[in-house]
Each structure stands twice: as structure tokens, then as C-alpha cells.
């Protein structure tokens, strides 16, 4: 059974910079509802790929967000109330957006309704005590993600500010019918992921380095290297190049670029998405590696996930279904998007392998 072909609706379902991280303020307002209040700063990349297939850095944003998820077993309802201040790569303020999203999904029928309202402002709005930073030119030293640890008073202030700006948006909109997902489909996807993980644990043909088989190895004294990334062509297949940077300036410069993408991807996934503390994160990773179509009308793989988070109101419901209501917050959605963008960039280099890795040997191997 190939989920990519059989699943006909969306399936439920980051950072190299030095960071100061803290858990979002978290509270259960009832047995079925989880609310998170967050304040953070995160790097931004372009919403779409350039002609070379890469997502390019655009700056960063300061964010105040309230994520509310209610799941009673029959229906899941997600609400996002968000303020975002956007800055360019020179730390120059650009604009602010206030967004309210609401998505109600019936687990039995897959019927759903959605609501999204956005308003743009030209003055900073975010309540933040984080030091605004400039993105420097060294990808090993940039600060990409700062999440504030809010005191009770600070949480109240953030919540008041967000709710005051989004209240009109939430009250002046009418929900419309939308595409949803059933609990059976979520179960089917998780079963598929478990089968893949068990098979790879028993019979992996790849080196385990980097993050989930997207990696590089480089021996400095000899110049020998291996680069490997997800293939966009077949589930759980990886593109692998083996070569040397010695007397090859093209491969030497390509490897510097590739290392930056993989280092970013690894830190977003392992460190900032808290994979060690939240093992369900691996389900999202496996869905990307399996090239699962998570939302009808969107592509599979990393670029598909970026488009889903950017354009689909049900993205948080998708993410919560694949991970959990407790894990799915606005910041982790943003982290997942950026992680996927860096994974995509590494993948694009290997897809265009001849341009970046001339005189190297190529193979397709099994992976995560």
C-alpha cells in the first residue's frame, strides 16, 4: 500500500542559529483544550522557491501568538491568534500582520469549516523583551530563533495585546466549508510511518549522520566527502554523492553551501523542535521522507509542507493530528516550516547534482 497514491485528503501534520529557548506558556483550560501563549523571534525565508529551487533568507519576524486546540474525540477545533512584526535581512522594519484563524474538523466524516482574517499595519505591534538582532553573514553563528520565557504578568500582557487586535477579526468573519480529515486516515498514516521506521531500523543501507539521513561527511585532510539528501522521486529514497574537494573548486564551494543547509536543518529538527523530548516529531519527519500527500492540492515532500503551512488554514490541525495537541504550537509550526525549507534546499542541490558535484559518484540508497 502506497500512502502517496491512496490517501486522498490531507494528513495531520527550526534552527542553526545560536538560540535562547524556553517552552511556551502552556495551560489546559479544560480536559479537552490546550492553550499556549508564546513570544518569540524567528528567521524568515521566502514563501516560494527561486529559479534554482531554493528558499532564500528574507529576514526575521517577532511573534506573539495564542494557540488553542480543543479535541473531544469527535471533533478537533484549532484557533490561532497571531501578531507578527517583519524585518528584512538588514534588521529594517517592514510591516506587521494581525491574523486570526479558526478550523473545525469532524474526525468521523472529515467535514470541516475554516475562517481566516488578516490585517496589515505599518508600525511594530509585538510585545517583546527579546533583543532584536541582525542576521550576520556566517551561517554557523547566526541567531535564528529566540523564544522568551514569559512570567505570569508578561503572559497576561501578551494575551491582552493579541486578543485586543484579533477580536474584531474573529467576530467579523463567516466560516466557510473546507477540506478535512478523518481519524481513520490519521491512523492509516501513523501505521505506515511505523512500518517504515521498523524496516529502516532493521535494515538501513545508509550511514547515520546529520539528521534523519540528510547529512554530509567531510574529511578535511583528504578532501573526501559524502553528501546525502531526500530524493523527491520515491518514498524513503535518498540521493547520495561521493567525491573530493581536492583540486575541485566547484565541489569545495558547493560543500560549504550544502553544509549550511544541513546544519540548519539538523538544528531546527533536533534542537529547536525538541525531538528528544517529543518523539512524536519523528512522525512528521517520516511523513516528509515518505513523500506523503498531506493535503489534497499540495505537493508532497518538504516544499509541499512549506506551502501547506503558508497557505492552508487547516495546517495546525494537520500538524496536531500527526504529532499531538500538546506539541502543536504556532512556534513549532514555524520551526517545522523553516526546517522543511532547509531540507528542500539541500535536496535541490542533489537533484541538480551535476552542477554542484562534478566528477563525483552518484547512487540512490534507502533511507529513513
N, C-alpha and C positions, 0 to 999 in steps of 0.2 A: 504494500500500500504506500503510495507516494502522496504525502500530505499536500505538496505543491500542486498536484493535479486534482485532488479530491476535495479539498477544503474550499468551499465556495463563499465564504464570508470572512470577515476579519477575525483574527485570533488574538486573544488577550496579549497583551503585550500591549565628567568626566574630567585627574587631569594632570598633565605633565608638569604644570607649574607648581612651584612651592606653595603650600597652602596651609591655612589655618582652618581646621574642620571641626564641626560640632554638630550633634544631632539636632534635627528640627524639633521645635517645641511640639510635644505630642500629647494628645489627650483623647480619651474616649468620652464622648458626650452621652452615649448610651451604649447598650450591649452591641448594637449593630453599626454604630457610627464612629469613625475615626477622623479627628481633625488635627491638622498640622499647620502651625504658623511659622513662616520662615522669612529670614532676611539674609541675602547672600549676593555675591558678585561673581560673575562667570564670564569667561571668554565667549565671544560670538564668532561664528563662521557664516559664510554666505548660505542663504536658503537653497540655492541651486548651484549646480556644478558649472565650472567654466568650460571652455572648449576642450581642454585637456582632460576633463573629467574630475577635476579637483574642487573641493570646497576650500575657499580662501578666507583667511582671517579678516574680519571686518571691525574688530574692536572688542568691546565688552559691555555688559549691562549690569546695573544694580537692580535687585528684585526684592519686592515684598510680596508674599503670597500666602493665601489661605487655601489649603486643600481639604475638602470634606468628602468622605466616601461612606455611603450607607449601603450595606449589603445584608438583606434579611433572608437570603437564601432563595427567594423567588425573583427579586428584582435588585439590581445594583444601580445606585444613583451617585454620580460624581459631580462635584461643584468646584470650580476653580475661580478664585477672585485674585487678580494679579495687577500689580503696578510695576512697570519696567522703565528705567531710565537708560537710554542707549548712548554710548560713546564710541568714537572712531578709534583707530589704532594710534592716534596721537593724543588720546585722552581728551579730545574735544567733544563737548556735549552736542548731541544731535537732536533727539526728541524723546518724548515719553509716551507710553501707551498704557491705557487702563483697559483691562479685559475681564469680562465675566463669561464663563462657560458653564453649561449645565447639560448633563447627558443621563437619560433614564433608559435602562435596558432590562428587558424581561428575559430572565435566564432560561425559561422554558420555551418561549416562542421565538426569541431573537428579535422581537419587535422593539423599536427604540424611538425616542424623541430627542432632539437636540436644540440647544439655544446658544448663540454666541453673539455678544455685543462688544464692540471695541470703540474707544475714543482716543484721539491723539492730542497731546499737549506739547507746548514748546518751552516748558520750564520744568526743572527736575522736581520729582514728586516723592521719591522713595525716602522712607525713614531709615537711615543707616548710620552706624557708628564705625563701619569699616573704612579704612583709609583707601581712597580711590587711587588706583595705581596706573602706571604707564606700562604698556607691554614692551619689553625690551627685545633686542634682536637675537638673543641667544636662546634657542628653544629649550635648552637644558635648565635655564634659570628663571624663565618667565613665571609670574604668578598668574594662574588661570582660574582658581576657584577659592573663594573665601566664604565660609558660612559662619554667621555670627551665632554665638550662644546667648540667647535672649534671657534677660531677667524677667520676672513676672510683670514688672512695670513696663519694661520695653515691649513685651509681647502684647500687652494691652494697648500701648500706643500704636504699634504696627497694625493691630487688628482694627482699631478705630479708624485709622487713616485709610486702610484698604476698603473697609466696609462703607465708609462715607463716600468714597469715589466710585464704588461699583454699585451702590444701592439703586441709583437711577437706571443703570444699565440692566440690572436683573429684573426690575419691575416694569420696564417699558418694552419688553420683547415677548413675542409669542413663539412657543416651541413648535418645531416642525418635525415631520416624520423623518426617520433616519435608519440607516442600516445598523443592525445589532448583531448579537452573537448569543448562542445558547451555551448552557453549562456543559452539554454533551460535547460540543465542539472544543471547548477548553480542555475537557478530559481527554479527548482524542489527541490533541496536540501534545499534552503532557505525557501521554503514553508513548507517543512517537519519540519525544525527546529522551525519555528514559531508556528506550530500546537503543537509541544511538549512543548514549553515554555508556551503557553497559558494553556494547560491542567495541567501542573505542578503548575502554579500559582494559579489555582482554586482548585486543589485537591492534595496537597502534603501530603504524609504519613510519611515524614521524618523530623527530626529536622534540622533546618537551622543553620549550624555552619561550620567553616572551609571555604572551597571554593567549591561551586557548589556540595554539598552533599558528597564530600570526606572530612571526618573530624574525630575528636576524641573529646570526653568529658571525663574528669578525675577529680574526687573529691578526693583531697589529703587526707583528714582526714579519709575517709572511705575506700579508695582504689577503689571505684566503677568506672567503665569506660564503654564507648561505643566507638567502632571503626567502621567506615563505609567507604567503597570504591566501586568504579565502579566494576560491575561484567563483566567478559569477555564473558559471555554466552548469554545474551539477552539485547537488546537495553533498555537503561534507567532503568536498574535494578541494585540494589546495595546490596553488601554483608555486613551484619551487625552482629557484635558480642557484647554481653553484659556480663560483668563479673566483677571480682575484682582482684586487685593485692595483696590483703591481704593474707599472708601465701602462696603466689604462686610466687616464684622467676622467673619462666619461663614467666609468663604473665607480670611481672614487667619489665623484661629486654626487652621483645618484645614491650611493650608500649613505652619505650624510643626510640627504633628504629623506630617504626611507627610514633611517634610524629615528629621525624626529617624529615621523608619523606613528611608528610602532611604539616608541617611548610614551607618546601622548596617549595612544590607545590603551596601553597597559596600565598607566597610572589612573586614567579615568575609570577603567573597569575594575581593577583590583583594589585601588586605594580609595577613590572617591565614591564609588558606588558600593563600597563596604561589602565586597563579595565574601570575605571571610566570615563576617557576622550575619550575612543574609544569603545563604546558599541558594535560595530560590532565584537569585540573579542569574544563575547559570542557565536557567530555563530560557530567559530572554536571549542570552548569547547563543544557545543551541538553536533557537528558532531562526536567528540570522544565518548561522552556519548551515542550517538545513534548507536555506532558501525558501522558507515557508511564506506563502502569501498571507499576510496577517490582516489585510483589509482589501476587499474587492476594489479594483480600480487603481491600486497602488502596486508598484513593483515589489518583488521580494528582495531580500538582502539588505545591506546597510543603507543604500540610497533610498530603498522603499521605506525603511523605518524613519529616516530623516524627513521624508515627505509626509508620513503619517503624523508625526509629532508636530510638524509645521502647519499642516492644513486640515487635520481631521479632529473634530470635536470629541469623538469617542476614543481618542488616543489614551487618555488616562484610564478609562475603563479597560481598554485592551491591556495596558501595562499592569494594572491591578489584577486582572484575571490571570495573567501569565506569572506574576510574582505574588503579591498579596496586598490587601488593603492597607496594612500597616506600613508596608515598604513604599508604596506608590505615592510619592510626593512630587510637587512641582519641581523642586531642585533635582531630584533623581531622574525625572523626565528630561530635564535639560541636559543632565550629565549623560544620559543614555543617547541622546541625540548627538552630542559632540563626540562621544566615543565612537559612534557609528560613522560619523564624518571622517575621523582619522583612520578608521579601519578601511573605509571606502578609498581614501587617498592612497594607502599602501597597496590595496588591491589593484587600483588603476595603474600604478607603476608596473606591476607584474603582468597585467593584461597587455600593456604596451611594451612588453619585455625587451624586444629587440632595440628599442630606442634607449633604454636605460641600462641594459645588461648585455652589451655586445660581447661575443666570444665567451659566453657562459653556457653551461649545460642546463637544460630545462627538463623538468619532469612534472607529472601530476600525481599527487600522493593522497592517500586517505588522511583525514584529519578529524578534528573534534566534531 
